[in-house]
Amino acid sequence: MNTDTYKEKLLTEKVKLEEELADIGQKNPNNPNDWEATPVADMDNADPDKNIRADAIEEYANRIGVSAPLEARLTEVNAALLRIEEGTYGVCEISGEKIEEDRLEANPAARTCKAHMND
C-alpha cells in the first residue's frame, strides 16, 4: 500500500482541524496536545446588561461543545500519521487484517477494518 496519498490527506485535515480549533480556543500551555476553548474576546462579566453576559456565556459554552469533537478528530488524525511513520498504517487494530481501501478513502484515520468498525 502506498501511504503517500493518505498521509497527504491526513496532513491537510490536520491543518484544517488546528485552524478551526485556533479560531475558538488555544493550546493548553501545560499540555500542547490539549486544546482549551477560550471565552469570547469581548466577554465582559461586569457588563450591567445580564442579556449581554448571558450571550457571552452561551457562546463560550458553544465553543466548548465544538472544540471537543474537533480535538477528538485531531487525536485520531495524529494517531494515523504516527501509524504511517511506524509502518502499521492500514492494519486493523483488532484483527490484524488489512483495512479495506474504500474504508481508508472514506476515513484515512480509520483504525479498523469494516468488520470491526463499530467495536
Backbone bond lengths (Angstrom), bond angles and torsions (degrees), N, CA, C in turn:
res aa  C-N    CA-C-N  psi(-1)  N-CA   C-N-CA  omega(-1)  CA-C   N-CA-C  phi
1 M - - - 1.454 - - 1.528 108.26 -
2 N 1.314 115.40 130.62 1.449 120.87 175.41 1.532 107.43 -87.71
3 T 1.310 116.87 114.23 1.463 121.25 -175.14 1.528 113.36 -88.97
4 D 1.318 118.15 -4.01 1.464 120.66 -176.13 1.529 112.64 -58.10
5 T 1.317 116.85 -42.86 1.468 120.74 -179.59 1.521 110.60 -63.88
6 Y 1.334 116.16 -43.77 1.458 119.94 -179.54 1.528 110.59 -67.68
7 K 1.315 116.53 -39.24 1.462 120.23 178.50 1.525 110.20 -60.92
8 E 1.321 116.69 -43.24 1.458 121.06 178.77 1.531 111.30 -61.63
9 K 1.335 116.63 -44.27 1.469 120.78 178.29 1.526 110.79 -62.33
10 L 1.323 115.81 -42.90 1.461 120.21 -178.94 1.528 111.28 -66.33
11 L 1.327 117.23 -41.66 1.462 120.08 178.76 1.530 111.22 -64.71
12 T 1.327 117.03 -38.64 1.462 121.16 177.12 1.522 110.39 -63.68
13 E 1.326 115.84 -44.67 1.468 119.63 178.92 1.523 110.77 -64.99
14 K 1.325 117.19 -38.46 1.461 120.85 179.27 1.523 110.95 -60.06
15 V 1.319 117.11 -46.14 1.467 120.89 178.81 1.526 110.39 -60.18
16 K 1.324 116.35 -44.94 1.465 120.62 -179.71 1.527 111.35 -61.99
17 L 1.325 116.59 -44.72 1.469 120.61 179.72 1.527 110.76 -62.92
18 E 1.315 116.66 -44.01 1.462 119.76 179.99 1.528 111.29 -64.60
19 E 1.321 117.65 -36.13 1.471 120.86 176.68 1.526 110.31 -65.67
20 E 1.328 116.42 -43.24 1.465 120.10 179.48 1.525 110.62 -64.42
21 L 1.325 116.69 -41.40 1.456 119.81 178.59 1.524 111.10 -66.46
22 A 1.318 117.75 -38.49 1.464 121.22 179.48 1.530 111.25 -65.73
23 D 1.325 117.66 -27.01 1.466 121.11 178.46 1.529 112.27 -69.54
24 I 1.316 116.86 -25.44 1.462 119.88 -176.01 1.522 113.59 -120.41
25 G 1.321 116.46 -1.11 1.452 118.31 -177.42 1.510 112.72 -163.62
26 Q 1.326 114.11 -160.08 1.451 121.37 179.25 1.515 109.29 -150.32
27 K 1.330 115.86 161.53 1.459 119.69 176.28 1.526 108.72 -70.86
28 N 1.301 114.93 141.91 1.457 121.11 176.05 1.523 107.66 -67.74
29 P 1.334 118.87 122.14 1.462 120.06 -178.24 1.528 113.25 -62.77
30 N 1.318 117.48 -22.95 1.463 121.35 179.46 1.520 113.12 -89.39
31 N 1.347 116.32 -14.62 1.465 121.02 -179.53 1.520 107.91 -150.59
32 P 1.332 117.89 96.61 1.470 120.19 -175.83 1.524 114.57 -65.19
33 N 1.327 118.20 -8.61 1.465 121.17 176.00 1.518 111.90 -91.07
34 D 1.329 116.58 1.30 1.456 122.12 -177.46 1.520 109.25 -115.79
35 W 1.309 116.68 135.93 1.467 122.23 177.06 1.514 108.78 -109.97
36 E 1.321 116.01 142.79 1.460 121.85 177.92 1.525 109.21 -121.70
37 A 1.302 116.55 133.66 1.463 119.94 174.00 1.521 108.15 -66.36
38 T 1.317 116.31 144.58 1.461 120.55 177.99 1.520 109.17 -112.25
39 P 1.321 115.84 150.53 1.470 118.93 177.48 1.519 110.71 -63.07
40 V 1.301 115.71 160.19 1.452 122.21 176.61 1.531 107.48 -60.10
41 A 1.322 116.73 139.62 1.459 121.71 -174.74 1.524 113.04 -55.05
42 D 1.320 116.76 -39.40 1.464 118.99 -177.58 1.533 112.75 -96.78
43 M 1.329 116.40 19.40 1.461 120.06 -179.88 1.529 109.06 -69.53
44 D 1.309 115.50 120.46 1.453 121.36 -178.30 1.522 107.90 -127.14
45 N 1.321 115.86 102.79 1.461 120.18 -178.73 1.520 112.36 -67.00
46 A 1.340 116.66 -14.06 1.461 119.97 -179.89 1.524 112.00 -92.28
47 D 1.317 117.97 -1.99 1.467 120.55 -179.69 1.526 108.56 -59.79
48 P 1.325 116.98 130.37 1.463 119.41 -177.83 1.533 113.70 -68.12
49 D 1.321 117.70 -19.46 1.467 120.45 -179.30 1.528 108.88 -83.72
50 K 1.318 115.05 110.73 1.466 119.10 -176.81 1.530 111.86 -64.47
51 N 1.326 118.98 -26.75 1.470 121.28 177.86 1.522 111.01 -68.46
52 I 1.303 117.54 -39.54 1.469 121.04 177.15 1.521 109.63 -64.89
53 R 1.331 117.23 -43.39 1.472 120.47 177.46 1.518 110.22 -62.23
54 A 1.324 117.10 -42.72 1.465 121.07 -179.39 1.521 111.29 -64.41
55 D 1.339 116.92 -40.43 1.471 120.70 177.90 1.524 111.04 -62.26
56 A 1.320 116.04 -42.68 1.464 120.17 -179.61 1.524 110.89 -65.24
57 I 1.314 116.94 -40.55 1.468 120.72 179.07 1.526 110.12 -67.39
58 E 1.322 116.49 -39.56 1.462 120.45 177.87 1.531 110.94 -63.28
59 E 1.319 117.24 -42.20 1.466 121.11 178.28 1.525 110.86 -63.49
60 Y 1.306 117.53 -40.27 1.469 121.44 177.27 1.528 110.03 -62.86
61 A 1.324 117.02 -43.41 1.470 120.82 178.32 1.530 110.50 -62.26
62 N 1.337 116.80 -39.18 1.465 120.36 176.93 1.520 110.78 -62.90
63 R 1.325 116.52 -40.94 1.469 120.27 178.41 1.522 111.08 -60.80
64 I 1.310 115.96 -41.48 1.473 119.91 178.23 1.530 109.60 -62.19
65 G 1.328 116.49 -43.97 1.463 120.84 -179.71 1.515 113.14 -64.67
66 V 1.316 117.87 -34.12 1.464 121.94 179.87 1.518 110.93 -78.51
67 S 1.316 117.10 -36.44 1.471 119.73 -174.99 1.528 113.08 -68.33
68 A 1.308 118.14 -32.86 1.472 120.44 -176.86 1.532 112.95 -60.22
69 P 1.346 119.88 -52.09 1.463 118.26 179.06 1.536 113.04 -68.29
70 L 1.332 117.36 -31.95 1.466 119.01 176.53 1.527 110.33 -64.51
71 E 1.306 116.11 -43.09 1.465 120.74 179.51 1.534 110.83 -65.79
72 A 1.321 116.95 -39.41 1.463 120.39 177.97 1.526 110.66 -62.72
73 R 1.326 116.83 -42.99 1.470 120.11 178.54 1.523 110.60 -65.79
74 L 1.317 117.98 -39.64 1.463 120.97 177.75 1.527 110.22 -60.77
75 T 1.308 117.33 -39.17 1.465 121.17 177.21 1.530 110.30 -62.26
76 E 1.333 117.29 -42.01 1.472 121.57 178.10 1.528 111.02 -63.15
77 V 1.325 115.95 -43.42 1.467 120.99 -179.09 1.528 110.05 -64.78
78 N 1.327 117.04 -44.68 1.461 120.39 178.72 1.531 111.46 -62.79
79 A 1.318 116.89 -37.75 1.466 120.54 178.30 1.523 110.41 -65.94
80 A 1.317 118.01 -38.98 1.464 121.57 178.26 1.525 110.47 -65.83
81 L 1.325 116.87 -41.15 1.463 119.82 177.37 1.528 110.85 -62.75
82 L 1.317 116.98 -37.90 1.460 121.13 176.84 1.530 110.50 -65.01
83 R 1.329 117.06 -40.26 1.476 119.97 178.10 1.528 110.56 -63.24
84 I 1.318 117.71 -35.80 1.468 120.55 176.66 1.522 109.17 -62.16
85 E 1.325 116.09 -46.73 1.470 120.20 -179.60 1.525 111.97 -63.38
86 E 1.328 116.69 -35.23 1.464 121.49 -178.27 1.523 113.24 -84.11
87 G 1.337 116.63 -9.21 1.449 120.45 179.96 1.515 114.68 80.98
88 T 1.328 117.22 17.00 1.471 120.67 -179.91 1.527 111.96 -109.80
89 Y 1.315 117.23 8.23 1.462 120.97 -178.32 1.531 109.98 -67.78
90 G 1.341 115.02 141.37 1.457 119.97 177.34 1.516 114.15 85.38
91 V 1.335 116.01 9.78 1.461 120.89 178.89 1.526 108.23 -114.68
92 C 1.311 115.92 127.83 1.462 121.58 -179.59 1.532 109.98 -60.58
93 E 1.314 116.44 128.83 1.458 121.29 -179.75 1.528 112.86 -70.64
94 I 1.319 117.44 -16.47 1.460 120.53 -179.28 1.525 111.34 -96.27
95 S 1.324 116.84 -51.79 1.466 119.57 -173.97 1.525 113.58 -96.65
96 G 1.328 116.98 -19.81 1.458 120.08 -175.63 1.515 113.11 80.38
97 E 1.346 116.17 2.16 1.462 121.28 178.74 1.526 110.07 -82.52
98 K 1.317 115.31 163.98 1.460 121.25 178.54 1.534 109.51 -68.41
99 I 1.330 116.18 136.73 1.464 120.83 175.43 1.526 107.78 -79.03
100 E 1.314 116.46 135.44 1.461 122.19 -177.28 1.532 110.58 -60.33
101 E 1.328 115.18 142.74 1.465 121.37 -179.24 1.527 111.71 -59.72
102 D 1.329 117.81 -41.40 1.464 118.89 -178.80 1.527 111.59 -66.52
103 R 1.316 116.40 -30.27 1.476 119.94 175.93 1.528 109.92 -67.73
104 L 1.316 117.11 -43.25 1.458 120.79 178.56 1.523 111.32 -68.32
105 E 1.320 116.87 -32.60 1.465 119.76 176.21 1.528 109.77 -64.52
106 A 1.316 116.09 -41.94 1.461 121.07 -179.31 1.527 111.70 -72.75
107 N 1.320 116.48 -35.62 1.468 121.78 -178.76 1.520 108.95 -145.81
108 P 1.324 117.36 91.74 1.464 120.09 -178.04 1.525 113.96 -61.03
109 A 1.315 117.85 -16.81 1.462 121.23 179.28 1.533 112.40 -92.88
110 A 1.323 117.56 7.74 1.472 120.82 -177.40 1.524 111.17 -56.27
111 R 1.321 115.12 136.97 1.466 121.48 179.39 1.524 112.47 -101.52
112 T 1.334 115.45 -15.00 1.458 119.17 -174.41 1.528 110.86 -134.76
113 C 1.317 114.44 162.63 1.459 120.56 174.41 1.532 108.63 -76.25
114 K 1.317 116.17 174.34 1.465 120.38 -178.36 1.525 112.66 -59.48
115 A 1.307 116.79 -38.06 1.461 120.42 -177.57 1.534 111.71 -62.92
116 H 1.321 117.33 -26.49 1.463 120.87 -176.26 1.523 113.28 -115.75
117 M 1.320 117.34 14.58 1.458 118.99 -173.97 1.521 113.78 -67.72
118 N 1.292 119.06 -17.45 1.475 121.14 177.95 1.516 112.82 -104.98
119 D 1.314 116.52 5.83 1.480 120.13 179.55 1.506 110.66 -84.23
